[in-house]
Amino acid sequence: MQMNYCMHCGTKLISKYLESEGKEIPFCPSCNDFRFPVFNTAVSAIIHNQEDSHYLLIRQYGGSEYILCAGYVNQGEDAEDAVKRESKEELDLDAVSITFNRSHYFAPSNTLMLNFTATVLNEDAHPNEEIDSWKWFPKEDVQNHIRRNSLAEAFLKGYFTKEYVFPVYPAKPYKQ
């Protein structure tokens, strides 16, 4: 996704070859500096209980299918802290162990999604207004309930199989 204008001064960017990158990069002739792409960063969490017997999926924003708990990383926040915060804010669950699984760039929202596994202390969730419903699924059945052809499904299946196959989405045009 290419930027068209400098985020610092507003000058129209040009493409200029940068040898260390081996390709053309947006360049601001006014600032005399390269402008690397800007994108959002978010986390998603595969939440399971301490016994590793049940996994939690949520429904959100009027959706009818189950997905993973997720949210954007705040400026200055570490990704692991974002997982803890989202688990607490959205579900009132305390994540005691967080492990990084995989990342994937999600073009439709210009977001780098970082996926983690989070072990929580108990299964007594108290969701906030962002969550329409939630359910704990047995480990052997959870993959049957996640939204099909979604990034959430790719992360969940990849977690169990160690083979990550991501759906292909068209990129939305960049607007500045």
N, C-alpha and C positions, 0 to 999 in steps of 0.2 A: 504494500500500500504506500503510495508515494505522496508526500506533502507537496503542495504547490507554492506555498508562501512561507517565509521565514517566521518562526514562532517568536523571535526576539524583536525584529524590526518591521516585519510585514512586507519586505521586498519579495518580488517574484523570484523563485528559485530557478536555477539552471542545473542541468546535469553536468557533472565534472568527474573525470576518471580519477580514482584514488588508488594508486598502485598497491598500497598495503591491503586494500580490500579486494583488489582484482576486478573491480567493476565501477560503473558510474554511480555516484552518490549525489543526492541533492546538495547544492552549494549556493550560499548566499553571497552574491557579489558585493553587496553593501557591507556586510559584517566580515567578509573575506574568511568565511568558515563553512565547513561541511555541516549539514543538518541531517542527523541520522533519524530514522523513523521513530515516531512516538506511538505507543500503544498502551492499552489498559492492562492491568495485571489482576487476576482473580484466582481464588482457590476453590477447590471442591474437595469434599471429604467423604471417604468411604468409612462410615461410622459403624463400629461393632462393639459388642459388650466385652467384658473382661475374659469371659470364657471362650470367646471367639465362636459362639454358637449362633448368634443372631446379628443381623445387619439392618440398619435403619434407613428407610427411604421416605421421602417427603413428596407431597403435592403442594404446589404453590401457584399463586396468582391465577386462580380459576382453572388451572390445568387439570386434566383428567388422568394423567399418567404420572407414575412415580419417577423421581429424579434424585440426585445426590444433593446434600446440603452444600451450598456454595455462596460466595460473596466476593466483592472486590477488596483488594488490599488497600488500606489507607496509606496516604503519603507518610513516609517515615516508619511504617510498620513492617516487621519481618513477616514472611509468608506463614511461618509456623504459628506466630501470634495471631494472625488473621484466622487461621483454622480454629484456634481456641476461642477467639472472640465470636466467630460466627456460630460455633456449636453452643456457646453460652447464650448469646443474644437470641438466636432463632429457636433453640430447643431447651434452653436451661439445663444443658448437659455439660459436665466438666470433663474435658479431654485430658487424660493423664499421660498418654503416650501418642506421639505424632511421628509418622514416618513418611518421607517423600516417596512417591511412586513414579510419576512421569509428568512431563509437561507436553502441551500441544497448543499451537497457535490456532485460534478460532477466528477465522476471517470475517464472518458476518457481524461480529461486534468489535473487531479489531482488538482482540483480547488474548493475551498469553495466559492460558489456564494451567495452573499448577495443581496437580492432584496429590492428595495425601490420604493415608489411612489414620484414623483417630480411634483410639480405644477410650471408651467412656466408663466412668465409675459404676453407673447403674442405668437401668432402662426406663426410669421414671421421667420421661420428657414432659415439659410444660412449654409448648410452642407459643411464640408471639404471634402478632397479627399477620406476619408475612407468610405463615404456614397455614395452608387450608386443612391438611390432614397429614398424618404420619403413621407408619406402621413398622414394627420389627418383623423381619422375615428370617426363617431358618437359613443358615449358611448355604445349605444345599439347594435352596429354592429362590434365593434373592435375585439371581440373574434372570429369572422368568418374569419378573415384575417391573424391571426398569424400562423406561421409554426406549422403544426400538429406534435404531438408526440415529442415536443421539451421542453426543460427546460423553455424557454420563454413562451410557451403555459401554462405550469403548473403554473408558477408564475402569469400570467395574469388571468387565470381562478380561481386560488386560491384567488386572490385579490378580485374578484367579489363574489365568492361563500363562501369564508372562509374555503373551503375544498381543501387542497393541495394534489394532486395525481401526483407523480413524475414518469417519465419514467425510466425504468431500462436499464442501459448501462453496457456493460462489461468493467472492468477496464483494462487499458493498463499496461503491465509489467513495473515496475519501473526500470529505467536505471540511473545509477550514473556515 
